[in-house]
Amino acid sequence: MIGIPKEIRKLIHISEGDELMVDVSDDRIILKIKPRSYTKRLRGSVHFIKRYGRVLTPKHM
């Protein structure tokens, strides 16, 4: 369990009890908001690919 200050939770629009995914890269820990619906998340990806012809990766952000 990790405690995230209320001010930061408000900034990234998460609530106490929301689930996060954890990625580890070299000496970094990356927290990502776990989608409530993977179907909606994937639907957005398909729309992006149709529009721009590629997948958006962290490299492109």
C-alpha positions as a LaTeX table, in Angstrom:
\begin{tabular}{lrrr}
\hline
Residue & $x$ (\AA) & $y$ (\AA) & $z$ (\AA) \\
\hline
Met1 & 0.00 & 0.00 & 0.00 \\
Ile2 & 1.24 & 3.46 & $-0.90$ \\
Gly3 & $-0.04$ & 6.74 & 0.53 \\
Ile4 & $-0.51$ & 9.55 & $-1.99$ \\
Pro5 & $-1.19$ & 13.04 & $-0.63$ \\
Lys6 & $-4.70$ & 14.41 & $-1.21$ \\
Glu7 & $-3.39$ & 17.36 & $-3.28$ \\
Ile8 & $-1.71$ & 14.99 & $-5.75$ \\
Arg9 & $-4.77$ & 12.70 & $-5.91$ \\
Lys10 & $-6.87$ & 15.73 & $-6.84$ \\
Leu11 & $-4.39$ & 16.78 & $-9.55$ \\
Ile12 & $-4.49$ & 13.39 & $-11.26$ \\
His13 & $-8.20$ & 12.77 & $-10.59$ \\
Ile14 & $-7.95$ & 9.67 & $-8.44$ \\
Ser15 & $-9.73$ & 8.90 & $-5.20$ \\
Glu16 & $-8.67$ & 7.09 & $-2.07$ \\
Gly17 & $-8.94$ & 3.38 & $-2.83$ \\
Asp18 & $-8.47$ & 3.66 & $-6.63$ \\
Glu19 & $-6.15$ & 1.01 & $-8.01$ \\
Leu20 & $-2.86$ & 1.87 & $-9.69$ \\
Met21 & $-0.58$ & $-0.23$ & $-11.87$ \\
Val22 & 3.15 & $-0.28$ & $-11.10$ \\
Asp23 & 5.93 & $-0.33$ & $-13.70$ \\
Val24 & 9.61 & $-0.50$ & $-12.83$ \\
Ser25 & 12.19 & 0.95 & $-15.21$ \\
Asp26 & 15.83 & 1.06 & $-14.17$ \\
Asp27 & 15.81 & 3.08 & $-10.94$ \\
Arg28 & 12.26 & 4.44 & $-11.37$ \\
Ile29 & 8.88 & 3.32 & $-10.12$ \\
Ile30 & 6.06 & 4.48 & $-12.40$ \\
Leu31 & 2.47 & 4.53 & $-11.13$ \\
Lys32 & $-0.33$ & 4.46 & $-13.70$ \\
Ile33 & $-4.04$ & 4.75 & $-13.10$ \\
Lys34 & $-5.65$ & 1.37 & $-13.64$ \\
Pro35 & $-8.47$ & 1.79 & $-16.18$ \\
Arg36 & $-11.94$ & 1.10 & $-14.82$ \\
Ser37 & $-12.84$ & $-0.36$ & $-18.21$ \\
Tyr38 & $-10.27$ & $-1.88$ & $-20.53$ \\
Thr39 & $-12.86$ & $-1.89$ & $-23.32$ \\
Lys40 & $-13.16$ & 1.90 & $-23.22$ \\
Arg41 & $-9.39$ & 2.24 & $-22.94$ \\
Leu42 & $-8.81$ & 0.05 & $-26.01$ \\
Arg43 & $-11.56$ & 1.82 & $-27.94$ \\
Gly44 & $-9.61$ & 5.07 & $-27.49$ \\
Ser45 & $-6.44$ & 3.38 & $-28.78$ \\
Val46 & $-8.19$ & 2.12 & $-31.91$ \\
His47 & $-9.55$ & 5.62 & $-32.59$ \\
Phe48 & $-6.04$ & 7.07 & $-32.21$ \\
Ile49 & $-4.52$ & 4.48 & $-34.57$ \\
Lys50 & $-7.21$ & 5.11 & $-37.20$ \\
Arg51 & $-6.65$ & 8.85 & $-36.96$ \\
Tyr52 & $-2.85$ & 9.00 & $-36.76$ \\
Gly53 & $-1.77$ & 5.64 & $-38.14$ \\
Arg54 & 0.36 & 4.65 & $-35.16$ \\
Val55 & 0.27 & 3.72 & $-31.50$ \\
Leu56 & 1.07 & 6.43 & $-28.95$ \\
Thr57 & 3.90 & 5.27 & $-26.73$ \\
Pro58 & 5.61 & 6.98 & $-23.79$ \\
Lys59 & 8.39 & 7.94 & $-26.23$ \\
His60 & 5.86 & 10.09 & $-28.17$ \\
Met61 & 4.46 & 11.83 & $-25.08$ \\
\hline
\end{tabular}
